[in-house]
Amino acid sequence: MSDCREGSVPQRPIYGPGGLTSLLAQNRTAAHLHLAEGYVARAYCIQPTDLYRTTRGKAHMAEARQLVMYLAHVEIGMPLINVARHYRRDRSTVAHACRGIEERREDPIFDELVGQIERLISMRQEMAAELALGGVQ
């Protein structure tokens, strides 16, 4: 068993199931989700902690939560069930939020807002850059 007291050095790193690659992927997803939450909170003039309220909250807070759940699923690639667990909602609530955001994207102004946030948090650009450089070593 490793000793985590100050000054001690573990004999081997603790990565959990899936090893280092899995840990890096989890951290990358968490980082992009954190960015999404920050940008959405700023766009809706709320605190990022408002996205985690167990109650619906005011209409603009609920809409912001729906948008960040949509981004988590569509842009970041989290499965609906994981998004639901993260925000303490039912999977069907997340699916409903995603459908609602897709419908709202017919409004060009809303679509531009979502598109700007998608570009800021895109994991696709990061992955493309890694592939161009020969992958993560």
C-alpha positions in Angstrom: 0.0 0.0 0.0 1.4 3.4 -0.8 2.0 6.0 1.9 0.6 9.5 1.1 2.1 11.3 4.1 4.0 14.5 3.4 7.5 13.9 2.1 6.8 10.3 1.1 7.2 9.1 -2.4 4.9 6.3 -3.7 6.6 3.2 -5.0 4.4 3.3 -8.1 1.9 5.8 -9.4 -1.8 5.1 -8.7 -3.7 5.5 -11.9 -6.8 3.4 -11.3 -8.6 1.2 -13.9 -7.4 1.8 -17.4 -4.0 3.2 -16.4 -2.5 6.5 -17.4 -4.4 6.8 -20.7 -7.7 6.5 -18.9 -6.7 9.0 -16.2 -5.6 11.5 -18.9 -8.9 11.1 -20.8 -10.9 11.6 -17.6 -8.9 14.8 -16.8 -9.3 16.1 -20.3 -13.0 15.6 -20.2 -13.3 17.2 -16.8 -11.2 20.2 -18.0 -13.3 20.8 -21.0 -16.5 20.4 -19.0 -15.2 23.0 -16.5 -14.5 25.4 -19.4 -18.0 24.8 -20.8 -19.5 25.6 -17.4 -17.5 28.8 -17.1 -18.4 30.1 -20.5 -22.1 29.2 -20.1 -22.3 30.7 -16.7 -20.7 33.9 -18.0 -23.1 34.0 -21.0 -26.1 33.7 -18.7 -24.7 36.0 -15.9 -24.8 33.3 -13.3 -22.3 31.5 -11.0 -21.0 28.1 -12.2 -22.3 26.7 -8.9 -25.8 27.6 -10.0 -25.6 24.8 -12.6 -25.4 22.3 -9.8 -28.5 23.3 -7.9 -30.9 20.5 -7.1 -33.9 22.7 -7.8 -34.8 24.1 -11.2 -34.1 27.7 -10.2 -35.0 30.7 -12.3 -35.7 30.2 -16.0 -32.3 31.5 -17.2 -30.5 29.2 -14.7 -32.5 26.2 -16.0 -31.7 27.2 -19.6 -28.0 27.5 -18.8 -28.0 24.1 -17.2 -29.7 22.6 -20.3 -27.1 24.2 -22.5 -24.1 22.9 -20.5 -25.7 19.4 -20.4 -26.1 19.6 -24.2 -22.5 20.6 -24.6 -21.3 17.9 -22.2 -23.1 15.3 -24.3 -22.7 16.6 -27.9 -19.4 18.5 -27.9 -17.5 16.7 -25.1 -18.9 13.3 -25.8 -20.1 12.3 -22.4 -22.8 9.6 -22.4 -26.3 10.9 -21.3 -26.2 8.8 -18.1 -22.8 10.3 -17.1 -24.1 13.8 -17.7 -27.2 13.0 -15.7 -25.1 11.7 -12.8 -22.8 14.7 -12.9 -25.7 17.2 -12.7 -27.9 15.0 -10.4 -30.6 14.7 -13.0 -32.4 11.8 -14.7 -31.1 10.6 -18.0 -34.4 11.5 -19.6 -34.1 15.1 -18.3 -30.7 15.4 -20.1 -32.1 13.9 -23.3 -35.0 16.4 -23.1 -32.5 19.3 -22.5 -30.5 18.2 -25.6 -33.6 18.1 -27.8 -34.6 21.5 -26.5 -31.2 23.1 -27.3 -31.2 21.5 -30.8 -34.6 23.1 -31.4 -33.4 26.5 -30.1 -30.4 26.3 -32.4 -32.8 27.2 -35.3 -32.6 30.8 -33.9 -29.4 32.2 -35.6 -28.5 34.3 -32.6 -28.7 31.4 -30.1 -26.9 29.2 -32.6 -24.1 31.6 -32.8 -23.7 31.7 -29.0 -23.7 27.9 -28.9 -21.2 27.8 -31.8 -18.8 30.2 -30.1 -18.8 28.2 -26.9 -18.4 24.9 -28.9 -15.3 26.4 -30.6 -13.9 27.5 -27.3 -14.3 24.1 -25.6 -13.8 21.9 -28.6 -12.0 18.6 -27.9 -11.9 17.9 -31.6 -9.2 20.6 -32.3 -7.1 19.3 -29.5 -7.4 15.7 -30.8 -6.6 16.8 -34.3 -3.5 18.6 -33.1 -2.3 15.5 -31.2 -2.8 13.4 -34.3 -0.8 15.8 -36.3 2.0 15.7 -33.8 2.0 11.9 -33.7 -0.3 11.4 -30.7 0.4 11.7 -27.0 3.6 10.0 -25.8 
